[in-house]
Amino acid sequence: MQRIPLCLNIASPALAEAVAQYVQGIGYEIAAADRARAVITDQPWPDDSGPVLRITPPVRLGWLGGALARLLAAREIPVGPYRLNPAGRCLTGSGGTVSLTEKETEILVYLHAAAGPVVKDRLLAEVWGMRDGVDSHTLETHIHRLRRKIETDPARPEILLTEADGYRLSQA
């Protein structure tokens, strides 16, 4: 998987280091502003320079991954035969529009941004802010409901696929 370049412009060295370690751990790389797809900052930054995620300390690192995914997917993104509108929380396809909940939208945005398999613990942490190892059926319930909305045959998914210990979106 190709790592998405981000620029950090954070005043506190300790916060900058914590954010850098976290975003690198979830698949991003730190880069110069001219190479970055987005900027994370707690300081003034020109609005015309591309996507900017403004943070205010203290920052919940679990929130940061989802916020980045939403920022990078602010425009419509492909999800199988649909176009996902994250801001409108809906999928549009030839059969019409499918309304989504906030969490369903966040799941699809995060899976799209990951561009590959995402383990269940990571999704629980990024979408719900749960720590690793929490025993919950929340994710499975949301995946089940989401498949009922977007799959032709939810028992044989072709869009939202199950991996060894997680999920991914099909590339088709």
Secondary structure, 3 states (H helix, E strand, C coil): CCCEEEEEECCCHHHHHHHHHHHHHCCEEECCCCCCCEEEECCCCCHHHCCEEECCCCCCHHHHHHHHHHHHCCCCEEECCEEEECCCCEEEECCEEEECCHHHHHHHHHHHHHCCCEEHHHHHHHHHCCCCCCCCCHHHHHHHHHHHHHCCCCCCCCCEEEECCEEEECCC
